[in-house]
Amino acid sequence: MKRLMLVAVIAATALATLLSAATKSYDVVPYRGCIAQTDSVAPNNKVSQYYRNTLDSLSVVSVWIGDTFTSDRFQVEIRDSVTGDLIAQTRNAGSHASQCWSWLPCTLVTTQGRQPVRGRTYKVVVSRPSGAAISFAYDPTNKYRYGCLSVGSTAHDGWDLAARIAV
């Protein structure tokens, strides 16, 4: 009986692990002390990450936000990397960062009923509606080999934005 219960617990844990892994399309955590900041002047006041989508829908993007400077909001957009079409974005005026140096979950809504396509490359763009600079974390070890981080119009091959994209 104890063995049967142990097997059931192991199976439930394994299933939960598999399901949580299957619901993320991109997952890069901050690497050591790798923190950077954008300019506060357009077009260099945005940070973006190209990624290859593995999901049928998107509902949240979490971004590791550094110093928030003010109680400003953050806007996240998912755009088609080829056409530039807007696929999804944060609700209303964006997500409010309640604390510095933490994950900021940004709930997404799709645009005009558009849904992401598996296997297609998209661009996640993080900005502030006020145009203020963004302090963000990244991983310079090229953990995610299917895309790169860009600050404004400058691409950083091998760098990946600390973010999570999930259903």
N, C-alpha and C positions, 0 to 999 in steps of 0.2 A: 504494500500500500504506500509506504514511504517513497519507494522508487517511482511509482506511478505519479505521485504528487511532484516529485523532483523533475521528472520528465515533462510534466505539464507546465511547471514554472519555467523551465529552460525553453520550451517551445513558445510560450507566451512572450518571453523576453526577446527571443530571436525574431519572432514575427513583428513585434513593436520596433525593433531595431531596423529590420528590413523596410517596414513601411515608412519610417521617418527618413531613411536614406533615399527612398524612392520619391519623396515629395520635395526634394531640393534639386534645383537645376544648377546652382552655383553656391559654393560655400568656402570662403577664404577668411581666415581669422587674422587679427593683427600679428605681425611678426616683430618680436623684440621691441626696439624703440623706433620703429619706422613710422614716423609721423611727418606729414607734409601739410602745406597750406596753399590754397589757391590765391590768386590776386583778388582784389575787390573791384577790378575794372573788367567790363565785358570785352572780349569773349572769354577771358581767362579766369572767370569767376565760377567755373563749373568743373566738376570732375566726372569722368565717365569711364565705364568698363564695357568692353565688348565680351559677349559670352555666347556660347552655343546652347540653345534651348533644348531641354529634354522633357518639358511638361506640356500638357494640353491646356492648362489654364494657369494664371498667375493671380495671387491675391495679396502677397506681402513681399516687400523688399526691406531687409534690415541692413542698415549701414552703420559702421563704427564711426561715431562722431567724436571729435576731440573737443577742444575748447569751443563752447558755443558763443562766447563773447557777450551775447545778449540773449534774450528769450525769444529769438527769432524762430521762424518756421523753416522747414526744409521741404523742397519739392523734388519728387522723383518721377522721372518719365522713362518708359520703355519704348524705344523707337526701333523700327526696322533698319538694320545697318545698311541696306542697299538703297531703299526708297526714301528713308527718313520719316516714313509715316508713323504717327503716334499710335501705339497699340494699347498702352495703359498708362495711368498716372495716379498720383496721390489724390485723395479726396479734398475737395474744397481748396483752402489756401495752403495745404501741405501739413506736414506733421510737426508738432511742437516738441523740441528737445527739452526734457525736464531736468536733465543732468549732463555734465560733461564726461568725456571719456567712457562712453558706454554705447551699447547697441540701441539704435533708434529704429523701431519698427514703423514702417510706412505702409498703410493699407492702400491697395490699388483698386481702381475701377477701370474697366476696359472702355475704350473709346469707340463709339458707334457700333457696338456689338462685335468688334474685332477680337479674335482670339489668337494667341501665339501658335506657331507651327513648330512641331518637333523637328530638330535638325537644322533649323534656320538660325542665323546669327543675329542677335539683337544688341542694342546699345542701351545701357542703363545710364541715365544722366541725372546727377544730383546737383541741385542748385538751391539758392535761397531766393524767394520772391523779392526780397529787399535788395538783392544784388551783392550782399555782404560776402566776405571771404569764407571759405570752408576749411576747417581743420579736419583731416581725415587720416586713417591708418592704411597701410598697404603691406604687401608681402613682396620683397624683391627677389625671391628665390624661384620665380616662375612656376609656382605650384599649379596654377591653372594654365594649361598649355594651349588653350583654344581662343585666347583673346588677350587684350592688353589694356592697361590703364592709360587714360589721357587726361591731362590737366589743360583745360582750354583747348587749344589746337595742337599741343605738344604731346605726342605719343611716347610712352615709356615702355618699350618692349621688355618683357620679362617681369614687369611690375604688375601686381594684381590688387585691385581695391578690396579692402576688408569689408565684405558684404555677404549677405545670404539672400538668395532668391528662391521662393517657395510657393507652394499652393496654399 
